[in-house]
């Protein structure tokens, strides 16, 4: 139990930081921005280095804001799953459910 609380405390800061980065990128995007500003790229690179190894992910930063945000949402999900293991179980159930839906679609001819 104490280990879980320690993990939650350790992950609180990276979760807060990714929330802030996503919020800023969303604001830039809403103002018509398409590419990630150079200052944000540096900030994201530095932030990525602070993450637990199982959450780190290499992805291009010199691309569109929406692509970077998609990758950051994935990392955010990993962080939150580490913080709350029940999220990981729910995600596994979602994947299984999605797979079942795909299998069922194969039973019906395309319209």
N, C-alpha and C positions, 0 to 999 in steps of 0.2 A: 504494500500500500504506500509506504514512504517513497519507494522507487517511482511509482506512478506520479506522485505529487512532485517529485524532483524533476521528472521528465516534463511535466506540464509547465513548471516554472522556467526550465531551460528553453522551452520552445515558445514561450510567450513573446519574447522580443522578436524573433524572426517572423512570427505570424503578424505581429503588429507592423513590422517594417514592410512586409510584402503587401499588406493592406494599404499602407501609405503610398507605396510605389504604384500599385494598381490604380488607386484613386487619382494620383497625379497624371498617369498615362491616360486614363479615361477623360480627364479634364482637357488635356492637350488634344486628344482625338475629337472631343466634342467641339473644340474651337477650330476644327478643320485640319489639325496636324495629321500627317500620314506616317512619317518616319520618326523613329525614336531619337530625341535630341542627344547630342554627344555627351552632355553633362549627365543625362540619365543613364546612358550606356555605362559610363564609368561607375556611377553609383550602383547600378545593378550588378556589374562585375564584382565590385567590392563586397556587396551583400552576399552574392552567391558563394564566395570564398568562406563566409562565416557559417554556412549551413552544415548540418550533420551530413556525413558522406552519403547516406542512403537517400537524402533529399536533393543532393546536387545533380544537376543535369546540364549538359552542354547543349546550347542551342544558339542560333545566330541572333545577335542583338542589333546588327545593322540592317534592319528589315522594317517591315511595317509594324506599327503600334499594335495592331490586332494580333499579329502572329506572336509577338513578344508577350502580350497579355495572355494568350492561350497557354503558352509555356509557363508563365508565372502562376496561372490558375492551377495548373497541374502540380507545380511545386507546393502551392498553398494547400492543396488537397492532401499531398503527402505529409506535410507538416501537421495538419489537423488530424490526420489519421494516426500519426505517431503520438499526438497529444491525447487523443481519445481513441483507443483501440476498437471501440464498438463501431466507429466510422468505417474501419477497415472491413469488418464483418459485413456491414451494410453494402459497401462497395462491391464486395465479392458476390453478394446476393444479387445486386443489380446486374453484374456481368453475366451471372448464370441465367437470370431472367431474360436479359437481352438475347443471349444465345438461344434460349428456348423459343423466343419469338421468331428469330431468324429461321430456326428449324421448321417451325409451323408455317412460315411463309412458303417454304419449299413444297408444302403439301398442296398449294393452290396454284393454278396456272396464272400467268401474268394477264392482266386485263387488257 
